[in-house]
Amino acid sequence: MLRTPLRTAAFYARRPLLATGAAGLVAALGLLSAPAAQAALPTPVSAATARTYLSELTVKAEGSADGYSRDKFPHWITQSGSCDTREVVLKRDGTGVSQGSDCAAASGSWYSQYDGATWTASGDVDIDHMVPLSEAWKSGASSWTTAQRQSFANDLTRPQLIAVTDNVNQSKGDKDPAEWMPPRAAYACTYLRAYVQVKHYYDLTVDSAEKSAIQSKLSGC
């Protein structure tokens, strides 16, 4: 997860208003009322498959965070030309995204599946790891090579990376589904299917509370 400072009311109050009235305030916050297209996250496995995958995961007490560092998961590596992983996901998950010669997103809009907000500034968007890096470390990645951790942190093939509202991503931190779920309930099933698929693919463990919470929530999917 790419963490950025938590947005506060004072922060938004400092932004220049682009118009007057309620519509102007919405625009000033970078939020659009019209729904946007679904993020282009690689389609997760079905709920039935996710339940099967969950049953196959090793249940084990969560490991220690000792030795963990985000630097041990080299991320936002170059994917092609001057485009790194973050810029690839911003382009993939956004609508009408234009990029400069350095591949940085110059304009566009991003719909955050986690909270239903739409942003028009890429700086308001984080790229979240569905399975957080620290969670992966405590679930088996501590024994991986740096190359394996790099692949995990930049995985564009599995449903592991998604563009979302930055401070919602910050609120998630390194929590698993027993501790945190997207505030937008409509995305819960997709989130769990993706989370389980990633853990299964990388042969990561789950602790008992984590498995129980996922199992319970998946039953309604």
mmCIF file of the C-alpha atoms, coordinates in Angstrom:
data_MODEL
# 
_entry.id   MODEL 
# 
loop_
_atom_site.group_PDB 
_atom_site.id 
_atom_site.type_symbol 
_atom_site.label_atom_id 
_atom_site.label_alt_id 
_atom_site.label_comp_id 
_atom_site.label_asym_id 
_atom_site.label_entity_id 
_atom_site.label_seq_id 
_atom_site.pdbx_PDB_ins_code 
_atom_site.Cartn_x 
_atom_site.Cartn_y 
_atom_site.Cartn_z 
_atom_site.occupancy 
_atom_site.B_iso_or_equiv 
_atom_site.pdbx_formal_charge 
_atom_site.auth_seq_id 
_atom_site.auth_comp_id 
_atom_site.auth_asym_id 
_atom_site.auth_atom_id 
_atom_site.pdbx_PDB_model_num 
ATOM 1   C CA . MET A 1 1   ? 0.000   0.000   0.000   1.00 0.00 ? 1   MET A CA 1 
ATOM 2   C CA . LEU A 1 2   ? 1.121   3.461   -0.831  1.00 0.00 ? 2   LEU A CA 1 
ATOM 3   C CA . ARG A 1 3   ? 0.464   5.563   2.242   1.00 0.00 ? 3   ARG A CA 1 
ATOM 4   C CA . THR A 1 4   ? -0.130  9.288   2.110   1.00 0.00 ? 4   THR A CA 1 
ATOM 5   C CA . PRO A 1 5   ? -1.015  11.796  4.838   1.00 0.00 ? 5   PRO A CA 1 
ATOM 6   C CA . LEU A 1 6   ? -4.601  11.552  6.054   1.00 0.00 ? 6   LEU A CA 1 
ATOM 7   C CA . ARG A 1 7   ? -6.824  14.150  4.409   1.00 0.00 ? 7   ARG A CA 1 
ATOM 8   C CA . THR A 1 8   ? -8.442  16.504  6.901   1.00 0.00 ? 8   THR A CA 1 
ATOM 9   C CA . ALA A 1 9   ? -11.242 19.035  6.674   1.00 0.00 ? 9   ALA A CA 1 
ATOM 10  C CA . ALA A 1 10  ? -8.636  21.786  6.938   1.00 0.00 ? 10  ALA A CA 1 
ATOM 11  C CA . PHE A 1 11  ? -6.789  20.339  3.967   1.00 0.00 ? 11  PHE A CA 1 
ATOM 12  C CA . TYR A 1 12  ? -9.890  20.465  1.802   1.00 0.00 ? 12  TYR A CA 1 
ATOM 13  C CA . ALA A 1 13  ? -10.793 23.920  3.051   1.00 0.00 ? 13  ALA A CA 1 
ATOM 14  C CA . ARG A 1 14  ? -7.511  25.203  1.623   1.00 0.00 ? 14  ARG A CA 1 
ATOM 15  C CA . ARG A 1 15  ? -8.398  23.977  -1.863  1.00 0.00 ? 15  ARG A CA 1 
ATOM 16  C CA . PRO A 1 16  ? -9.683  26.714  -4.213  1.00 0.00 ? 16  PRO A CA 1 
ATOM 17  C CA . LEU A 1 17  ? -13.386 26.451  -5.045  1.00 0.00 ? 17  LEU A CA 1 
ATOM 18  C CA . LEU A 1 18  ? -14.002 25.926  -8.723  1.00 0.00 ? 18  LEU A CA 1 
ATOM 19  C CA . ALA A 1 19  ? -17.636 26.978  -8.591  1.00 0.00 ? 19  ALA A CA 1 
ATOM 20  C CA . THR A 1 20  ? -20.244 28.086  -6.117  1.00 0.00 ? 20  THR A CA 1 
ATOM 21  C CA . GLY A 1 21  ? -22.935 26.115  -4.370  1.00 0.00 ? 21  GLY A CA 1 
ATOM 22  C CA . ALA A 1 22  ? -23.092 22.409  -3.600  1.00 0.00 ? 22  ALA A CA 1 
ATOM 23  C CA . ALA A 1 23  ? -21.889 21.371  -7.045  1.00 0.00 ? 23  ALA A CA 1 
ATOM 24  C CA . GLY A 1 24  ? -18.879 23.627  -6.703  1.00 0.00 ? 24  GLY A CA 1 
ATOM 25  C CA . LEU A 1 25  ? -18.017 22.181  -3.315  1.00 0.00 ? 25  LEU A CA 1 
ATOM 26  C CA . VAL A 1 26  ? -18.196 18.638  -4.727  1.00 0.00 ? 26  VAL A CA 1 
ATOM 27  C CA . ALA A 1 27  ? -15.911 19.615  -7.584  1.00 0.00 ? 27  ALA A CA 1 
ATOM 28  C CA . ALA A 1 28  ? -13.496 21.338  -5.210  1.00 0.00 ? 28  ALA A CA 1 
ATOM 29  C CA . LEU A 1 29  ? -13.184 18.137  -3.220  1.00 0.00 ? 29  LEU A CA 1 
ATOM 30  C CA . GLY A 1 30  ? -12.327 16.244  -6.375  1.00 0.00 ? 30  GLY A CA 1 
ATOM 31  C CA . LEU A 1 31  ? -15.468 14.121  -5.996  1.00 0.00 ? 31  LEU A CA 1 
ATOM 32  C CA . LEU A 1 32  ? -17.913 13.535  -8.824  1.00 0.00 ? 32  LEU A CA 1 
ATOM 33  C CA . SER A 1 33  ? -21.498 12.526  -8.164  1.00 0.00 ? 33  SER A CA 1 
ATOM 34  C CA . ALA A 1 34  ? -21.897 10.488  -11.347 1.00 0.00 ? 34  ALA A CA 1 
ATOM 35  C CA . PRO A 1 35  ? -20.892 6.825   -11.045 1.00 0.00 ? 35  PRO A CA 1 
ATOM 36  C CA . ALA A 1 36  ? -17.817 5.803   -12.983 1.00 0.00 ? 36  ALA A CA 1 
ATOM 37  C CA . ALA A 1 37  ? -16.830 2.578   -14.695 1.00 0.00 ? 37  ALA A CA 1 
ATOM 38  C CA . GLN A 1 38  ? -15.738 -0.345  -12.577 1.00 0.00 ? 38  GLN A CA 1 
ATOM 39  C CA . ALA A 1 39  ? -12.029 -0.557  -11.883 1.00 0.00 ? 39  ALA A CA 1 
ATOM 40  C CA . ALA A 1 40  ? -10.255 -2.935  -14.253 1.00 0.00 ? 40  ALA A CA 1 
ATOM 41  C CA . LEU A 1 41  ? -8.974  -5.193  -11.500 1.00 0.00 ? 41  LEU A CA 1 
ATOM 42  C CA . PRO A 1 42  ? -8.256  -8.658  -12.936 1.00 0.00 ? 42  PRO A CA 1 
ATOM 43  C CA . THR A 1 43  ? -11.484 -10.590 -12.341 1.00 0.00 ? 43  THR A CA 1 
ATOM 44  C CA . PRO A 1 44  ? -11.200 -12.562 -9.094  1.00 0.00 ? 44  PRO A CA 1 
ATOM 45  C CA . VAL A 1 45  ? -12.229 -16.201 -8.859  1.00 0.00 ? 45  VAL A CA 1 
ATOM 46  C CA . SER A 1 46  ? -15.873 -16.978 -8.126  1.00 0.00 ? 46  SER A CA 1 
ATOM 47  C CA . ALA A 1 47  ? -17.192 -17.076 -4.568  1.00 0.00 ? 47  ALA A CA 1 
ATOM 48  C CA . ALA A 1 48  ? -17.439 -20.872 -4.788  1.00 0.00 ? 48  ALA A CA 1 
ATOM 49  C CA . THR A 1 49  ? -13.813 -21.150 -5.878  1.00 0.00 ? 49  THR A CA 1 
ATOM 50  C CA . ALA A 1 50  ? -12.775 -18.671 -3.190  1.00 0.00 ? 50  ALA A CA 1 
ATOM 51  C CA . ARG A 1 51  ? -14.450 -20.853 -0.563  1.00 0.00 ? 51  ARG A CA 1 
ATOM 52  C CA . THR A 1 52  ? -12.554 -23.869 -1.894  1.00 0.00 ? 52  THR A CA 1 
ATOM 53  C CA . TYR A 1 53  ? -9.286  -21.931 -1.917  1.00 0.00 ? 53  TYR A CA 1 
ATOM 54  C CA . LEU A 1 54  ? -9.914  -20.760 1.638   1.00 0.00 ? 54  LEU A CA 1 
ATOM 55  C CA . SER A 1 55  ? -10.365 -24.342 2.801   1.00 0.00 ? 55  SER A CA 1 
ATOM 56  C CA . GLU A 1 56  ? -6.984  -25.187 1.264   1.00 0.00 ? 56  GLU A CA 1 
ATOM 57  C CA . LEU A 1 57  ? -5.048  -22.423 3.015   1.00 0.00 ? 57  LEU A CA 1 
ATOM 58  C CA . THR A 1 58  ? -2.850  -23.406 5.945   1.00 0.00 ? 58  THR A CA 1 
ATOM 59  C CA . VAL A 1 59  ? -4.212  -22.062 9.221   1.00 0.00 ? 59  VAL A CA 1 
ATOM 60  C CA . LYS A 1 60  ? -1.357  -20.792 11.336  1.00 0.00 ? 60  LYS A CA 1 
ATOM 61  C CA . ALA A 1 61  ? -0.843  -18.125 13.971  1.00 0.00 ? 61  ALA A CA 1 
ATOM 62  C CA . GLU A 1 62  ? 0.298   -14.892 12.408  1.00 0.00 ? 62  GLU A CA 1 
ATOM 63  C CA . GLY A 1 63  ? 4.057   -14.560 12.360  1.00 0.00 ? 63  GLY A CA 1 
ATOM 64  C CA . SER A 1 64  ? 6.161   -11.766 13.760  1.00 0.00 ? 64  SER A CA 1 
ATOM 65  C CA . ALA A 1 65  ? 6.646   -8.425  12.038  1.00 0.00 ? 65  ALA A CA 1 
ATOM 66  C CA . ASP A 1 66  ? 10.289  -8.467  13.133  1.00 0.00 ? 66  ASP A CA 1 
ATOM 67  C CA . GLY A 1 67  ? 12.526  -7.622  10.218  1.00 0.00 ? 67  GLY A CA 1 
ATOM 68  C CA . TYR A 1 68  ? 9.684   -6.304  8.074   1.00 0.00 ? 68  TYR A CA 1 
ATOM 69  C CA . SER A 1 69  ? 10.321  -3.309  5.854   1.00 0.00 ? 69  SER A CA 1 
ATOM 70  C CA . ARG A 1 70  ? 8.511   -2.079  2.766   1.00 0.00 ? 70  ARG A CA 1 
ATOM 71  C CA . ASP A 1 71  ? 11.949  -1.886  1.174   1.00 0.00 ? 71  ASP A CA 1 
ATOM 72  C CA . LYS A 1 72  ? 12.014  -5.678  1.243   1.00 0.00 ? 72  LYS A CA 1 
ATOM 73  C CA . PHE A 1 73  ? 9.101   -5.608  -1.227  1.00 0.00 ? 73  PHE A CA 1 
ATOM 74  C CA . PRO A 1 74  ? 10.539  -3.459  -4.044  1.00 0.00 ? 74  PRO A CA 1 
ATOM 75  C CA . HIS A 1 75  ? 7.472   -1.912  -5.601  1.00 0.00 ? 75  HIS A CA 1 
ATOM 76  C CA . TRP A 1 76  ? 6.471   0.410   -8.368  1.00 0.00 ? 76  TRP A CA 1 
ATOM 77  C CA . ILE A 1 77  ? 9.139   -1.084  -10.579 1.00 0.00 ? 77  ILE A CA 1 
ATOM 78  C CA . THR A 1 78  ? 9.403   -0.137  -14.246 1.00 0.00 ? 78  THR A CA 1 
ATOM 79  C CA . GLN A 1 79  ? 6.972   -2.153  -16.354 1.00 0.00 ? 79  GLN A CA 1 
ATOM 80  C CA . SER A 1 80  ? 7.680   -0.747  -19.812 1.00 0.00 ? 80  SER A CA 1 
ATOM 81  C CA . GLY A 1 81  ? 9.391   2.372   -21.100 1.00 0.00 ? 81  GLY A CA 1 
ATOM 82  C CA . SER A 1 82  ? 9.115   4.971   -18.349 1.00 0.00 ? 82  SER A CA 1 
ATOM 83  C CA . CYS A 1 83  ? 5.923   3.494   -16.870 1.00 0.00 ? 83  CYS A CA 1 
ATOM 84  C CA . ASP A 1 84  ? 6.134   2.004   -13.397 1.00 0.00 ? 84  ASP A CA 1 
ATOM 85  C CA . THR A 1 85  ? 3.561   -0.241  -11.746 1.00 0.00 ? 85  THR A CA 1 
ATOM 86  C CA . ARG A 1 86  ? 1.676   2.631   -10.104 1.00 0.00 ? 86  ARG A CA 1 
ATOM 87  C CA . GLU A 1 87  ? 1.232   4.451   -13.409 1.00 0.00 ? 87  GLU A CA 1 
ATOM 88  C CA . VAL A 1 88  ? 0.120   1.253   -15.157 1.00 0.00 ? 88  VAL A CA 1 
ATOM 89  C CA . VAL A 1 89  ? -2.601  0.698   -12.531 1.00 0.00 ? 89  VAL A CA 1 
ATOM 90  C CA . LEU A 1 90  ? -3.675  4.359   -12.643 1.00 0.00 ? 90  LEU A CA 1 
ATOM 91  C CA . LYS A 1 91  ? -4.109  4.042   -16.400 1.00 0.00 ? 91  LYS A CA 1 
ATOM 92  C CA . ARG A 1 92  ? -5.874  0.680   -16.108 1.00 0.00 ? 92  ARG A CA 1 
ATOM 93  C CA . ASP A 1 93  ? -8.286  1.668   -13.346 1.00 0.00 ? 93  ASP A CA 1 
ATOM 94  C CA . GLY A 1 94  ? -8.991  5.227   -14.478 1.00 0.00 ? 94  GLY A CA 1 
ATOM 95  C CA . THR A 1 95  ? -11.315 6.776   -17.020 1.00 0.00 ? 95  THR A CA 1 
ATOM 96  C CA . GLY A 1 96  ? -10.020 9.132   -19.701 1.00 0.00 ? 96  GLY A CA 1 
ATOM 97  C CA . VAL A 1 97  ? -6.483  9.015   -18.299 1.00 0.00 ? 97  VAL A CA 1 
ATOM 98  C CA . SER A 1 98  ? -3.860  10.948  -20.230 1.00 0.00 ? 98  SER A CA 1 
ATOM 99  C CA . GLN A 1 99  ? -0.185  10.526  -19.440 1.00 0.00 ? 99  GLN A CA 1 
ATOM 100 C CA . GLY A 1 100 ? 2.824   12.754  -19.948 1.00 0.00 ? 100 GLY A CA 1 
ATOM 101 C CA . SER A 1 101 ? 6.076   11.708  -21.596 1.00 0.00 ? 101 SER A CA 1 
ATOM 102 C CA . ASP A 1 102 ? 7.243   10.445  -18.208 1.00 0.00 ? 102 ASP A CA 1 
ATOM 103 C CA . CYS A 1 103 ? 4.089   8.262   -18.018 1.00 0.00 ? 103 CYS A CA 1 
ATOM 104 C CA . ALA A 1 104 ? 2.720   10.243  -15.060 1.00 0.00 ? 104 ALA A CA 1 
ATOM 105 C CA . ALA A 1 105 ? -1.062  10.646  -15.128 1.00 0.00 ? 105 ALA A CA 1 
ATOM 106 C CA . ALA A 1 106 ? -1.784  14.212  -16.215 1.00 0.00 ? 106 ALA A CA 1 
ATOM 107 C CA . SER A 1 107 ? -5.583  14.003  -16.171 1.00 0.00 ? 107 SER A CA 1 
ATOM 108 C CA . GLY A 1 108 ? -8.438  11.559  -15.808 1.00 0.00 ? 108 GLY A CA 1 
ATOM 109 C CA . SER A 1 109 ? -10.809 10.305  -13.142 1.00 0.00 ? 109 SER A CA 1 
ATOM 110 C CA . TRP A 1 110 ? -10.616 7.393   -10.722 1.00 0.00 ? 110 TRP A CA 1 
ATOM 111 C CA . TYR A 1 111 ? -13.558 5.640   -9.074  1.00 0.00 ? 111 TYR A CA 1 
ATOM 112 C CA . SER A 1 112 ? -12.608 4.116   -5.727  1.00 0.00 ? 112 SER A CA 1 
ATOM 113 C CA . GLN A 1 113 ? -14.345 0.786   -5.274  1.00 0.00 ? 113 GLN A CA 1 
ATOM 114 C CA . TYR A 1 114 ? -13.649 0.863   -1.544  1.00 0.00 ? 114 TYR A CA 1 
ATOM 115 C CA . ASP A 1 115 ? -15.759 3.924   -0.760  1.00 0.00 ? 115 ASP A CA 1 
ATOM 116 C CA . GLY A 1 116 ? -17.565 4.954   -3.957  1.00 0.00 ? 116 GLY A CA 1 
ATOM 117 C CA . ALA A 1 117 ? -15.712 8.258   -4.361  1.00 0.00 ? 117 ALA A CA 1 
ATOM 118 C CA . THR A 1 118 ? -14.465 9.551   -7.713  1.00 0.00 ? 118 THR A CA 1 
ATOM 119 C CA . TRP A 1 119 ? -11.288 11.617  -7.888  1.00 0.00 ? 119 TRP A CA 1 
ATOM 120 C CA . THR A 1 120 ? -9.904  13.809  -10.644 1.00 0.00 ? 120 THR A CA 1 
ATOM 121 C CA . ALA A 1 121 ? -6.379  14.206  -9.247  1.00 0.00 ? 121 ALA A CA 1 
ATOM 122 C CA . SER A 1 122 ? -4.075  11.174  -9.260  1.00 0.00 ? 122 SER A CA 1 
ATOM 123 C CA . GLY A 1 123 ? -2.487  12.457  -6.051  1.00 0.00 ? 123 GLY A CA 1 
ATOM 124 C CA . ASP A 1 124 ? -5.728  11.629  -4.233  1.00 0.00 ? 124 ASP A CA 1 
ATOM 125 C CA . VAL A 1 125 ? -5.441  7.997   -5.296  1.00 0.00 ? 125 VAL A CA 1 
ATOM 126 C CA . ASP A 1 126 ? -3.313  5.230   -3.788  1.00 0.00 ? 126 ASP A CA 1 
ATOM 127 C CA . ILE A 1 127 ? -2.560  1.841   -5.265  1.00 0.00 ? 127 ILE A CA 1 
ATOM 128 C CA . ASP A 1 128 ? -3.582  -0.666  -2.625  1.00 0.00 ? 128 ASP A CA 1 
ATOM 129 C CA . HIS A 1 129 ? -2.227  -4.172  -2.206  1.00 0.00 ? 129 HIS A CA 1 
ATOM 130 C CA . MET A 1 130 ? -5.298  -6.342  -1.557  1.00 0.00 ? 130 MET A CA 1 
ATOM 131 C CA . VAL A 1 131 ? -3.106  -8.523  0.651   1.00 0.00 ? 131 VAL A CA 1 
ATOM 132 C CA . PRO A 1 132 ? -0.981  -5.919  2.466   1.00 0.00 ? 132 PRO A CA 1 
ATOM 133 C CA . LEU A 1 133 ? 2.786   -6.270  2.313   1.00 0.00 ? 133 LEU A CA 1 
ATOM 134 C CA . SER A 1 134 ? 3.139   -6.534  6.092   1.00 0.00 ? 134 SER A CA 1 
ATOM 135 C CA . GLU A 1 135 ? 0.332   -9.109  6.211   1.00 0.00 ? 135 GLU A CA 1 
ATOM 136 C CA . ALA A 1 136 ? 2.137   -11.133 3.558   1.00 0.00 ? 136 ALA A CA 1 
ATOM 137 C CA . TRP A 1 137 ? 5.374   -10.897 5.541   1.00 0.00 ? 137 TRP A CA 1 
ATOM 138 C CA . LYS A 1 138 ? 3.655   -12.318 8.631   1.00 0.00 ? 138 LYS A CA 1 
ATOM 139 C CA . SER A 1 139 ? 1.938   -15.000 6.521   1.00 0.00 ? 139 SER A CA 1 
ATOM 140 C CA . GLY A 1 140 ? 5.000   -16.520 4.899   1.00 0.00 ? 140 GLY A CA 1 
ATOM 141 C CA . ALA A 1 141 ? 6.694   -13.894 2.723   1.00 0.00 ? 141 ALA A CA 1 
ATOM 142 C CA . SER A 1 142 ? 9.420   -13.353 5.324   1.00 0.00 ? 142 SER A CA 1 
ATOM 143 C CA . SER A 1 143 ? 11.049  -16.510 3.952   1.00 0.00 ? 143 SER A CA 1 
ATOM 144 C CA . TRP A 1 144 ? 10.823  -15.450 0.306   1.00 0.00 ? 144 TRP A CA 1 
ATOM 145 C CA . THR A 1 145 ? 13.639  -14.041 -1.776  1.00 0.00 ? 145 THR A CA 1 
ATOM 146 C CA . THR A 1 146 ? 13.630  -10.338 -2.579  1.00 0.00 ? 146 THR A CA 1 
ATOM 147 C CA . ALA A 1 147 ? 12.778  -11.215 -6.184  1.00 0.00 ? 147 ALA A CA 1 
ATOM 148 C CA . GLN A 1 148 ? 9.692   -13.138 -5.038  1.00 0.00 ? 148 GLN A CA 1 
ATOM 149 C CA . ARG A 1 149 ? 8.576   -10.256 -2.841  1.00 0.00 ? 149 ARG A CA 1 
ATOM 150 C CA . GLN A 1 150 ? 9.080   -7.859  -5.749  1.00 0.00 ? 150 GLN A CA 1 
ATOM 151 C CA . SER A 1 151 ? 6.846   -9.983  -7.965  1.00 0.00 ? 151 SER A CA 1 
ATOM 152 C CA . PHE A 1 152 ? 4.180   -10.042 -5.268  1.00 0.00 ? 152 PHE A CA 1 
ATOM 153 C CA . ALA A 1 153 ? 4.301   -6.274  -4.729  1.00 0.00 ? 153 ALA A CA 1 
ATOM 154 C CA . ASN A 1 154 ? 3.971   -5.521  -8.456  1.00 0.00 ? 154 ASN A CA 1 
ATOM 155 C CA . ASP A 1 155 ? 1.572   -8.284  -9.513  1.00 0.00 ? 155 ASP A CA 1 
ATOM 156 C CA . LEU A 1 156 ? -0.595  -7.058  -12.383 1.00 0.00 ? 156 LEU A CA 1 
ATOM 157 C CA . THR A 1 157 ? -1.889  -10.536 -13.263 1.00 0.00 ? 157 THR A CA 1 
ATOM 158 C CA . ARG A 1 158 ? -3.632  -11.507 -10.039 1.00 0.00 ? 158 ARG A CA 1 
ATOM 159 C CA . PRO A 1 159 ? -6.283  -9.206  -8.437  1.00 0.00 ? 159 PRO A CA 1 
ATOM 160 C CA . GLN A 1 160 ? -3.725  -7.748  -6.027  1.00 0.00 ? 160 GLN A CA 1 
ATOM 161 C CA . LEU A 1 161 ? -3.470  -4.068  -7.020  1.00 0.00 ? 161 LEU A CA 1 
ATOM 162 C CA . ILE A 1 162 ? -6.278  -1.519  -7.196  1.00 0.00 ? 162 ILE A CA 1 
ATOM 163 C CA . ALA A 1 163 ? -6.545  2.281   -7.318  1.00 0.00 ? 163 ALA A CA 1 
ATOM 164 C CA . VAL A 1 164 ? -8.529  3.624   -4.332  1.00 0.00 ? 164 VAL A CA 1 
ATOM 165 C CA . THR A 1 165 ? -9.019  6.755   -2.229  1.00 0.00 ? 165 THR A CA 1 
ATOM 166 C CA . ASP A 1 166 ? -5.742  7.453   -0.447  1.00 0.00 ? 166 ASP A CA 1 
ATOM 167 C CA . ASN A 1 167 ? -6.968  7.955   3.114   1.00 0.00 ? 167 ASN A CA 1 
ATOM 168 C CA . VAL A 1 168 ? -9.304  4.948   2.879   1.00 0.00 ? 168 VAL A CA 1 
ATOM 169 C CA . ASN A 1 169 ? -6.251  2.934   1.940   1.00 0.00 ? 169 ASN A CA 1 
ATOM 170 C CA . GLN A 1 170 ? -4.443  4.461   4.909   1.00 0.00 ? 170 GLN A CA 1 
ATOM 171 C CA . SER A 1 171 ? -7.266  3.403   7.225   1.00 0.00 ? 171 SER A CA 1 
ATOM 172 C CA . LYS A 1 172 ? -6.792  -0.176  6.032   1.00 0.00 ? 172 LYS A CA 1 
ATOM 173 C CA . GLY A 1 173 ? -3.085  -0.194  6.825   1.00 0.00 ? 173 GLY A CA 1 
ATOM 174 C CA . ASP A 1 174 ? -1.862  -3.779  7.165   1.00 0.00 ? 174 ASP A CA 1 
ATOM 175 C CA . LYS A 1 175 ? -5.188  -5.189  8.418   1.00 0.00 ? 175 LYS A CA 1 
ATOM 176 C CA . ASP A 1 176 ? -6.679  -8.468  7.227   1.00 0.00 ? 176 ASP A CA 1 
ATOM 177 C CA . PRO A 1 177 ? -10.442 -8.989  6.594   1.00 0.00 ? 177 PRO A CA 1 
ATOM 178 C CA . ALA A 1 178 ? -11.057 -9.865  10.258  1.00 0.00 ? 178 ALA A CA 1 
ATOM 179 C CA . GLU A 1 179 ? -9.934  -6.326  11.120  1.00 0.00 ? 179 GLU A CA 1 
ATOM 180 C CA . TRP A 1 180 ? -10.946 -4.241  8.097   1.00 0.00 ? 180 TRP A CA 1 
ATOM 181 C CA . MET A 1 181 ? -13.333 -4.359  5.161   1.00 0.00 ? 181 MET A CA 1 
ATOM 182 C CA . PRO A 1 182 ? -14.050 -1.751  2.475   1.00 0.00 ? 182 PRO A CA 1 
ATOM 183 C CA . PRO A 1 183 ? -16.638 0.735   3.780   1.00 0.00 ? 183 PRO A CA 1 
ATOM 184 C CA . ARG A 1 184 ? -18.621 0.256   0.563   1.00 0.00 ? 184 ARG A CA 1 
ATOM 185 C CA . ALA A 1 185 ? -20.521 -2.946  1.339   1.00 0.00 ? 185 ALA A CA 1 
ATOM 186 C CA . ALA A 1 186 ? -21.270 -3.624  -2.332  1.00 0.00 ? 186 ALA A CA 1 
ATOM 187 C CA . TYR A 1 187 ? -17.598 -4.374  -2.898  1.00 0.00 ? 187 TYR A CA 1 
ATOM 188 C CA . ALA A 1 188 ? -17.197 -6.814  0.005   1.00 0.00 ? 188 ALA A CA 1 
ATOM 189 C CA . CYS A 1 189 ? -17.592 -10.021 -1.990  1.00 0.00 ? 189 CYS A CA 1 
ATOM 190 C CA . THR A 1 190 ? -15.217 -8.938  -4.748  1.00 0.00 ? 190 THR A CA 1 
ATOM 191 C CA . TYR A 1 191 ? -12.687 -7.859  -2.142  1.00 0.00 ? 191 TYR A CA 1 
ATOM 192 C CA . LEU A 1 192 ? -12.804 -11.202 -0.328  1.00 0.00 ? 192 LEU A CA 1 
ATOM 193 C CA . ARG A 1 193 ? -12.636 -13.233 -3.539  1.00 0.00 ? 193 ARG A CA 1 
ATOM 194 C CA . ALA A 1 194 ? -9.559  -11.283 -4.619  1.00 0.00 ? 194 ALA A CA 1 
ATOM 195 C CA . TYR A 1 195 ? -7.914  -11.486 -1.191  1.00 0.00 ? 195 TYR A CA 1 
ATOM 196 C CA . VAL A 1 196 ? -8.334  -15.265 -0.962  1.00 0.00 ? 196 VAL A CA 1 
ATOM 197 C CA . GLN A 1 197 ? -7.166  -15.791 -4.531  1.00 0.00 ? 197 GLN A CA 1 
ATOM 198 C CA . VAL A 1 198 ? -3.954  -13.883 -3.890  1.00 0.00 ? 198 VAL A CA 1 
ATOM 199 C CA . LYS A 1 199 ? -3.249  -15.686 -0.615  1.00 0.00 ? 199 LYS A CA 1 
ATOM 200 C CA . HIS A 1 200 ? -3.892  -19.028 -2.302  1.00 0.00 ? 200 HIS A CA 1 
ATOM 201 C CA . TYR A 1 201 ? -1.719  -18.303 -5.332  1.00 0.00 ? 201 TYR A CA 1 
ATOM 202 C CA . TYR A 1 202 ? 1.226   -17.257 -3.165  1.00 0.00 ? 202 TYR A CA 1 
ATOM 203 C CA . ASP A 1 203 ? 0.673   -20.068 -0.641  1.00 0.00 ? 203 ASP A CA 1 
ATOM 204 C CA . LEU A 1 204 ? 0.321   -17.648 2.258   1.00 0.00 ? 204 LEU A CA 1 
ATOM 205 C CA . THR A 1 205 ? -1.194  -18.719 5.567   1.00 0.00 ? 205 THR A CA 1 
ATOM 206 C CA . VAL A 1 206 ? -4.261  -17.417 7.395   1.00 0.00 ? 206 VAL A CA 1 
ATOM 207 C CA . ASP A 1 207 ? -4.742  -17.137 11.135  1.00 0.00 ? 207 ASP A CA 1 
ATOM 208 C CA . SER A 1 208 ? -7.879  -18.599 12.695  1.00 0.00 ? 208 SER A CA 1 
ATOM 209 C CA . ALA A 1 209 ? -9.669  -15.275 13.218  1.00 0.00 ? 209 ALA A CA 1 
ATOM 210 C CA . GLU A 1 210 ? -8.880  -14.229 9.653   1.00 0.00 ? 210 GLU A CA 1 
ATOM 211 C CA . LYS A 1 211 ? -10.209 -17.498 8.207   1.00 0.00 ? 211 LYS A CA 1 
ATOM 212 C CA . SER A 1 212 ? -13.344 -17.407 10.331  1.00 0.00 ? 212 SER A CA 1 
ATOM 213 C CA . ALA A 1 213 ? -14.152 -13.836 9.289   1.00 0.00 ? 213 ALA A CA 1 
ATOM 214 C CA . ILE A 1 214 ? -13.586 -14.534 5.593   1.00 0.00 ? 214 ILE A CA 1 
ATOM 215 C CA . GLN A 1 215 ? -15.595 -17.766 5.768   1.00 0.00 ? 215 GLN A CA 1 
ATOM 216 C CA . SER A 1 216 ? -18.519 -16.002 7.408   1.00 0.00 ? 216 SER A CA 1 
ATOM 217 C CA . LYS A 1 217 ? -18.528 -13.084 4.985   1.00 0.00 ? 217 LYS A CA 1 
ATOM 218 C CA . LEU A 1 218 ? -18.077 -15.280 1.902   1.00 0.00 ? 218 LEU A CA 1 
ATOM 219 C CA . SER A 1 219 ? -21.115 -17.329 2.860   1.00 0.00 ? 219 SER A CA 1 
ATOM 220 C CA . GLY A 1 220 ? -23.304 -14.459 1.775   1.00 0.00 ? 220 GLY A CA 1 
ATOM 221 C CA . CYS A 1 221 ? -21.620 -14.041 -1.615  1.00 0.00 ? 221 CYS A CA 1 
# 
